[in-house]
Amino acid sequence: MKLKVIFLKKKFIILFTIGLIILIILILFILFILSESKSTATFSIYDQNLISSADLNGDGIADLVYIKTEANKYYMEASIKGKNLKFTPDIHIPSLGSYLPYWPMHVTFFDTNRDNVPEVFLQSGEKDTSLQHVFIWENEGFKDILWNNNNLIGFADSKNNKTPKFISAKYTNGDMNFTYYILLKNKYQSYTYNYPNSYLGKNTIAAFIKYIEALPGSKDYQPKDINYNGNNTSSQNAVEKLLAQKCDFIFEDGVFMDTKWNKEGEPIEVNWSLNFKAVSTLNKLDSKKINLDIQLKYDETKNSTFLFKIYKITLKN
């Protein structure tokens, strides 16, 4: 019997070796991410393109960001250039929050001064009180430059030709108050401006939250003129799904951002993501998280005080 000898070309061997190395690296990366799943399962990141990593120091390299809980307390770190760097909260609010199944931490990366280094916005809760922290990259580490007990984070002029603004807001009992900030020299400077109550859908969302928190008794009393072109199909569908869960709803926190503008750079579409604690009416000890993604569109007819109206609602558990 003759033996067949196969001679592999050098080029083929090199390509095969490179492919094998890439495959091994990919497998190791996937295993690493899976090994961190216990840490990351308790938090969400609004920008779905940055779930596992983001360039946090502007060097063009994606940095792994992860959260862990110890004794039900949140801790957050980023792996940058082989170093694990902690996000240490300011002593005035010395906590990143506590893990609650109905109130997970939310992380938003957003570059508010367009220097290609995103700021890190954290939202969480502790003892049923909302927490906000904002970290910036400074001196090869992360510094907490703003902290409070507000329950909404927003961004205006996010991608148009104007200076981006950060908004820290508070919703309480049907009222919503905005505080506006611009990032200057690594500090957020607040400013005042006479924006109308309808700015970015502020009054629309405040009325909608109040309506949801009053369910089921408010079912037949949805605020008038908050639906785009009078079409309330999306709102009705969302409300019916909420009612089917047989729960009472308590607003926890949320985030919002303008997403489309007219020729003058004024916002005409805004997305809001609202998180509620859903408490079972059958068992008051049974609570879970409910999320409502709401798309608002500017009503050019200006036929009511609600200039931004609900176009679409998506319910997520």
C-alpha positions in Angstrom: 0.0 0.0 0.0 1.4 3.3 -1.0 1.3 6.1 1.6 0.0 9.5 0.5 2.0 12.4 1.8 0.2 15.7 1.9 2.4 18.8 1.8 0.8 21.9 3.2 1.8 25.2 1.8 3.4 27.7 4.2 0.8 30.3 3.4 -2.0 27.9 4.3 -0.3 27.0 7.6 0.1 30.6 8.5 -3.6 31.4 7.7 -4.8 28.4 9.6 -2.7 29.3 12.7 -4.0 32.9 12.6 -7.6 31.7 12.4 -7.0 29.3 15.3 -5.6 32.0 17.5 -8.5 34.3 16.7 -11.0 31.5 17.5 -9.3 30.8 20.8 -9.3 34.5 21.7 -13.0 34.8 20.9 -13.8 31.7 23.0 -11.9 33.1 25.9 -13.6 36.4 25.6 -17.0 34.8 25.6 -16.1 32.7 28.6 -14.9 35.8 30.4 -18.2 37.6 29.7 -20.2 34.6 30.9 -18.1 34.4 34.0 -19.1 38.0 34.8 -22.8 37.3 34.3 -23.5 37.1 38.0 -22.2 40.6 38.4 -23.9 42.2 35.3 -27.3 40.5 35.7 -28.4 43.1 38.1 -28.0 46.2 36.0 -29.0 47.6 32.7 -27.3 50.0 30.2 -29.6 52.1 28.1 -27.4 52.4 25.1 -27.6 48.8 23.8 -24.4 49.2 21.8 -22.4 49.6 25.0 -23.7 46.7 27.0 -20.3 45.2 27.9 -17.7 47.8 27.2 -17.1 51.5 26.3 -14.0 53.6 25.7 -14.0 55.5 29.0 -10.6 57.3 28.7 -10.6 58.3 25.1 -7.7 56.1 24.0 -9.7 54.4 21.3 -9.8 51.0 23.1 -13.0 49.6 24.6 -12.8 49.1 28.3 -14.8 46.5 30.2 -17.3 47.8 32.7 -18.9 45.6 35.3 -20.9 45.8 38.5 -21.0 43.4 41.4 -23.1 43.2 44.6 -21.8 42.4 48.0 -24.2 42.3 51.0 -26.8 43.7 48.5 -24.7 46.8 47.9 -23.6 47.8 44.4 -20.0 48.2 43.5 -18.7 49.2 40.0 -15.3 48.9 38.4 -13.8 49.4 34.9 -10.8 47.5 33.6 -8.5 50.0 31.8 -5.0 49.3 30.6 -4.8 46.2 32.8 -6.0 48.1 35.9 -9.3 47.7 37.8 -10.5 51.2 38.7 -13.3 51.7 41.1 -16.2 54.2 40.9 -16.1 55.6 44.4 -19.1 57.7 45.4 -18.7 61.1 47.1 -18.9 61.1 50.9 -22.1 63.2 50.7 -23.9 60.2 49.3 -21.4 57.4 50.0 -23.3 54.6 48.2 -24.0 53.5 44.7 -27.3 52.0 45.8 -28.6 48.7 47.0 -29.7 45.8 44.9 -33.5 45.5 44.8 -35.1 43.0 42.3 -37.7 45.6 41.3 -35.1 48.5 41.1 -31.8 47.5 39.4 -29.0 49.9 38.8 -29.0 51.7 35.4 -25.9 52.9 33.7 -25.8 55.4 30.9 -22.6 56.5 29.0 -23.0 59.9 27.3 -20.5 62.4 26.1 -21.9 65.8 27.3 -19.0 68.0 26.1 -18.1 66.1 22.9 -14.5 65.4 23.8 -14.9 61.7 22.9 -14.8 60.6 26.5 -18.2 59.7 27.9 -19.4 60.6 31.3 -20.9 57.8 33.4 -24.4 58.3 34.8 -25.6 55.9 37.5 -29.2 55.5 38.7 -30.2 53.2 41.6 -32.2 53.1 44.8 -31.6 52.6 48.5 -34.3 52.3 51.1 -36.8 53.3 48.5 -34.9 56.6 47.8 -33.5 57.3 44.4 -29.8 57.9 43.9 -27.9 59.6 41.1 -24.1 59.8 40.5 -22.2 61.2 37.6 -18.5 60.2 37.1 -15.9 61.7 34.8 -12.5 60.4 33.7 -9.9 62.6 35.5 -6.3 61.9 36.6 -6.3 58.3 35.4 -9.4 57.5 37.5 -13.1 58.2 37.9 -14.4 61.2 40.0 -17.9 61.6 41.3 -18.8 65.2 40.3 -22.6 65.2 40.8 -24.8 63.3 43.2 -28.4 63.8 44.4 -31.7 62.0 45.1 -33.4 62.9 41.8 -35.1 60.1 39.8 -34.8 61.2 36.2 -31.7 61.7 34.0 -32.1 63.5 30.6 -30.0 64.7 27.7 -30.9 67.6 25.4 -29.3 68.6 22.1 -27.6 65.2 22.1 -26.7 65.0 18.5 -27.6 68.3 16.8 -25.5 71.5 16.2 -26.0 72.8 19.7 -24.1 72.3 23.0 -25.3 69.1 24.7 -27.1 69.6 28.0 -27.5 67.2 31.0 -30.8 67.4 32.9 -31.3 66.0 36.4 -35.0 65.9 37.2 -37.3 65.0 39.9 -40.9 63.6 39.6 -43.1 63.8 42.7 -46.8 63.6 43.0 -47.6 64.8 39.5 -45.0 67.5 39.3 -41.7 67.3 37.5 -38.8 69.7 38.0 -35.8 70.1 35.7 -32.3 71.3 36.6 -30.1 72.0 33.6 -26.3 71.5 33.4 -23.4 72.1 31.0 -20.1 70.4 31.5 -17.3 73.0 31.8 -13.7 72.2 33.0 -14.8 68.9 34.4 -17.6 70.4 36.4 -21.3 70.6 35.8 -22.5 74.2 35.9 -26.2 74.6 36.4 -28.0 77.3 34.4 -31.5 78.8 34.2 -33.5 79.2 31.1 -37.2 79.9 30.6 -38.1 76.6 28.8 -41.8 76.0 28.5 -43.5 73.3 30.6 -43.8 71.2 27.4 -40.1 71.1 26.8 -39.0 67.6 25.8 -42.5 66.3 26.8 -42.0 67.2 30.4 -45.7 67.9 31.1 -46.9 64.9 29.0 -44.7 62.4 30.9 -45.7 63.9 34.3 -49.4 63.5 33.4 -48.8 60.0 32.1 -46.8 58.8 35.2 -49.6 60.2 37.5 -52.1 58.3 35.4 -50.2 55.0 35.6 -49.7 55.3 39.4 -53.5 55.7 39.8 -54.4 52.5 37.9 -56.7 50.7 37.9 -59.1 53.4 39.1 -57.8 55.9 36.5 -58.3 53.5 33.6 -61.2 55.5 32.0 -59.5 58.9 32.8 -56.4 59.0 30.6 -55.2 62.6 30.3 -56.6 64.3 27.2 -54.5 65.4 24.3 -51.4 63.4 25.1 -51.6 61.0 22.2 -50.2 61.9 18.8 -52.9 62.7 16.2 -55.5 61.6 18.8 -54.4 57.9 18.2 -54.3 56.3 21.6 -54.0 52.7 20.4 -50.5 52.3 21.7 -51.4 53.8 25.1 -54.4 51.6 25.4 -52.5 48.5 24.6 -49.8 49.3 27.1 -52.4 50.0 29.8 -54.3 46.8 29.1 -51.1 44.8 29.5 -50.4 46.6 32.8 -53.9 45.9 34.1 -53.6 42.3 33.2 -50.7 42.0 35.7 -53.0 42.9 38.6 -50.5 45.2 40.2 -50.2 48.7 41.7 -47.5 50.8 40.0 -45.0 53.1 41.7 -42.6 55.2 39.6 -38.9 54.6 40.4 -36.7 56.3 37.9 -36.1 56.9 34.2 -34.0 58.4 31.5 -34.8 60.5 28.4 -33.1 62.0 25.3 -34.0 63.9 22.2 -33.5 61.9 19.1 -34.7 64.1 16.1 -34.6 67.8 15.4 -36.0 70.3 12.8 -33.9 72.5 10.6 -33.4 75.0 13.4 -32.0 72.3 15.7 -35.1 72.2 17.9 -36.2 68.7 19.2 -39.2 67.1 17.5 -38.8 63.6 18.8 -37.9 62.4 22.3 -37.5 58.9 23.8 -38.3 58.3 27.5 -37.7 55.1 29.4 -39.7 54.8 32.6 -39.2 52.2 35.3 -42.0 51.3 37.8 -42.2 49.0 40.8 -45.1 46.7 40.2 -46.6 45.4 43.5 -49.0 42.5 43.2 -52.5 43.3 44.5 -52.8 39.6 45.5 -49.5 39.5 47.5 -48.1 42.8 48.7 -44.7 41.2 49.2 -44.4 40.3 45.5 -42.8 43.1 43.6 -41.1 43.3 40.2 -39.8 45.8 37.7 -41.8 47.1 34.8 -40.3 49.3 32.1 -42.1 51.5 29.6 -40.3 52.9 26.6 -42.2 55.9 25.2 -41.6 57.7 22.0 -42.9 61.3 21.8 -43.4 63.4 18.7 -43.8 67.1 18.5 -47.3 68.2 17.5 -47.0 71.0 15.0 -50.7 71.8 15.2 -50.0 73.2 18.8 -53.6 72.6 19.6 -53.0 71.9 23.3 -50.5 72.5 26.1 -49.0 69.1 25.4 -46.7 69.9 22.5 -44.9 66.5 22.7 -47.4 63.7 22.4 -47.2 59.9 22.8 -46.6 58.1 19.5 -45.6 54.7 20.7 -45.3 52.8 23.9 -43.4 49.5 24.4 -43.8 47.5 27.6 -40.9 45.5 29.0 -40.8 43.3 32.1 
